[in-house]
Amino acid sequence: MRSFVASSLVLGLASAAVLPRSSHHYPEKHGSKHNHTKLNVQVGDRPYFLVDDMDEGSLKKKLESCSEGPFKSSDFVFAHRGASLQYPEHTYAAYSAARRQGAGVIECDVAFTEDKQLVCRHAQCDLHTTTNILNTTLASKCTTPFTPANGTTPASAKCCTSDLTLAEFQTLCGKQDGFNPNGTTVKQYMDGTPYFRTDLYSSGCPKLMTLDEYIDTVDSWDLKFTAELKTPEVAMPFNGYTQEQYAQDMVDTFRNKGIAPERVWLQSFLPDDIFYWIDNEPEFGVQAVYLDERVDTPAGYLNATASLPALAERGVKIMAPAMFALTKVDNATGQIVPSEYAIAAKENNLEIVAWSFERSGWLQIGGGGYYYDYVKSVMNNDGDMYTVLDVLARQVGIKAMFSDWPATVTYYANCFGL
């Protein structure tokens, strides 16, 4: 899903240096099955900040009434790359924080390495913005080496999981996703954390995760899985590795670890991946999530809405557009209501997963941008995001919400019994 490019005006903390693998904080028993130690879910203070910021009304009163919990994990809450608002995405620390915040389902975006091993990264070619690779000797293996800004051309680099072997990938450290396009040195380029995030939890060497490690970890917590097959950024087949084998390998990894299909939501932006799973792995395919980016343009939105009956006929069960495509403002009342896409999905018995809550930054700056595009005219304070979530949950009837800070959605889900 969409990444943010940090403003060059933002100053972050310096990126972590390479540390020995022993510095990674990783549980000794991460591979053990079903650690049933009772988890005391914590939502922290952010939900309370948002509720306090809401306009007065019945929704605010309802959410205020739930302030003392207790809170528990909810499958309505999909952790988007872990708790990526504040933790480096797809690291053990981000997953652990998401678990503590009550996410019932945790995400691994799946990419492949040079030796065709599966790892958790948001994009095949994001290592230059999400890890410390440019500050290591592995920078020499990047598809495109670091080029500094020169006053007319921004700084650039491109480092892919497919540039590295699995062993090399596992030596890297995670960092907050971001870069400074005006950087004239590697250090400056890596120093680009967006204004609404933090480097507070990027110290040490946040551990990157393989698909195997992710499954073992989430399984040990007795939670559920959502795994996105990332669209390759290299020509396929890649050294003989086909798209179909890539899709199959992801399923096989879950099967070989004895994970029940009903605990897994596979995802892809590519419809052919969804159809492959429906046709070849129906036990997993029945919960395959079609991530629908066609809605990003007005014409694409109309075409996507019109295509929903045919997709349902083809066997697709779950659609997942960006959350903006599921709501609109009713011109007569000024209220937020379900969109045409949302109504068509319901008419065709398609379930909906929305993305991504807590990824927009401040709503009072630009009304939330991309994620609130069709309702930004009525967005004026951060508390309004709960108003949108309420429409998505109770009027659109979404199955789940991806969130960069699961606690925010956990608070709502517990309050409404989701």
C-alpha positions, 0 to 999 in steps of 0.5 A: 500500500502507499508509502509516504515520501518525507518532506525535506524540511523534516529532521529525524534522528540519525540512522542506526549503525550496523550492530551484531545480530546478538543486539536484536531483541527477539524471543528465544521461544519465537518458534514455539506454538501457542504461547497462551500467556494472558495478554493485557491489551493496552491502547495507550493514550492516542485513542483518548486524544482523538476522542477528546478532539471529536465534535460533540455528539452521540458518537463521542459520548459512546466512545467516552463511555468505553474509556476504561475498557477492558480491551481485548484483541479483535480480528476487526483490527489488521495491523498494517506492517505492524504498528508502523506509525511509530515502529520500523515497519515489518520488524519484530518490534512493530509486530510485538507492539501491534499484538500489545495494541490488540490487533487480531490479524498481523500483516507480512508483505511478502517479497523474494530475495536473490535466492528466491526466499520469502521475506517481509517487506512492504515493497520489493525495492524499498530497502533504501528507505526502510533499512540501513543498507546504504550505510553498509557494504551491501550498498554496492549490490543495490540496483541503483546506487546512492546518488546525492542531490545536486541542486536540480535533481533530487537524491536517489537510490534503489535497493531491492530484496532481489539484490540480496541473498537471504543471509545478506538480507538478515544482516540489515536493520530496520528503520522508519520508512522515509528519505530526504530528497535533498540529501547530499550524503547517505546520512542526510538521505536516510534522515527523512522520517515523516513529521507525524512519525518518530524515530524513538523506537528505531534505536539499536538494530530493529530485526527484519523478518522472514516469512518463516519467522513471521509465521512462527511468531504470530502463531506463537501468539495465537493470532491470525495472518494476512500476507500480501504477495507484493507486485514484483519490480523485476521482470518475471520470470526472475532467473526462472522464478515465475509469478505462479511459483511465487504465489504458490510458495507463499501458500506452501509456507503456511501449509508446511507450518500447519497453519489452518487456511481460515487463519490466513487472509492472502492479499494481492493487487494483481487479480491474476494472483487472486484467481490463481489461489481461487483456482489452485488453492481454494481453501486459501483462495476463499479468503483471498483479498483483492487489493483494488487500486483501480479506484485511484482515478475517477474513471478507474473508480467507476470501472472498478464499481461496475466490475464488482458483479463479475468479480463476485461471479469469478469467485472473489469474496473480499475486496479491499480498496483504499478507505477513501473509496468507500465513503462520500459526502451527501451533498444534501445533508453534508453527512458522510455516507457509503459510496457507490462502490461500497453499496455495489460490494454489499449488493454482490455479497462481497466483504470489504477490508479497508486500508489504512487508518492512521496513515494520513498524518494530521487531518487539519492539514489538507483534510487527510489527503489520499485516505480521506479524498472523497470526504476531506471537505468535511475533515477539520480535526483529527477526531474526525477520523473516528467519524469516518471509521464509524461510517465504515464499520456501521454503515458500510459494514467493513469486515476489518480495518488495516491500521498503522496504529492498531490501538486506535481501531482496537479502542473503537472495535471493543467499544462497539463489540466488533 
